[in-house]
Amino acid sequence: MSHRLQVLVPEALDRRIRKAAHRNRLSAGAWVRQAIERALQENLQGDPLDQLAALGAPTGDIEQVLAEIDAGRG
């Protein structure tokens, strides 16, 4: 089921949206829906701790990590 969402945008933004939609051979509504989906995927991808874990940064016991940092400074 679809729901209507009315958003007021300045004329300049409306022109930019319509041009982008035209370049992508989409309606302005379809282009905006895709832009919203992309923004949500980029900004709301689950738990922040899961995002940090996905970075693949080195992890370990805090004392060991601090010792390694200190050893790297020496």
C-alpha positions in Angstrom: 0.0 0.0 0.0 1.3 3.4 -0.9 0.9 6.6 1.2 1.0 10.1 -0.1 3.7 12.4 1.3 3.6 16.0 0.3 6.9 17.9 0.6 7.2 21.6 -0.3 10.6 22.5 -1.9 11.9 25.8 -3.2 11.6 26.4 -7.0 15.4 26.0 -7.5 15.4 22.6 -5.8 12.3 21.5 -7.8 14.2 22.4 -11.0 17.2 20.4 -9.9 15.0 17.4 -9.0 13.2 17.5 -12.4 16.5 17.8 -14.3 18.0 14.9 -12.4 14.8 12.8 -13.0 14.8 13.6 -16.7 18.5 12.7 -17.1 17.7 9.3 -15.5 14.5 8.9 -17.5 12.4 8.8 -14.4 9.4 10.8 -13.1 10.2 13.3 -10.4 8.3 11.2 -7.9 10.3 8.0 -8.8 13.6 9.9 -8.6 12.7 11.3 -5.2 11.6 7.9 -3.9 15.0 6.4 -5.1 16.9 9.3 -3.5 15.1 8.7 -0.2 15.9 5.0 -0.3 19.6 5.7 -1.0 19.7 8.3 1.9 18.1 5.8 4.3 20.4 3.0 3.3 23.5 5.3 3.8 22.4 6.7 7.1 20.3 4.1 8.8 22.2 0.8 8.3 21.4 -0.9 11.6 23.2 -0.8 14.9 26.2 1.6 15.2 28.2 -1.1 16.9 27.6 -3.4 14.0 28.7 -0.6 11.6 32.0 -0.2 13.6 32.6 -3.9 13.6 32.1 -4.0 9.8 35.0 -1.6 9.3 37.4 -4.5 10.0 39.6 -2.3 12.3 41.9 -4.2 14.7 40.3 -5.1 18.0 41.3 -6.8 21.1 41.8 -6.5 24.8 42.0 -2.8 25.7 45.3 -3.3 27.6 46.8 -5.1 24.6 45.7 -2.4 22.2 47.0 0.4 24.4 50.4 -1.5 24.7 50.6 -1.8 21.0 49.8 1.9 20.5 52.6 2.8 23.0 55.0 0.4 21.4 54.3 2.1 18.0 55.2 5.5 19.5 58.6 4.3 20.8 
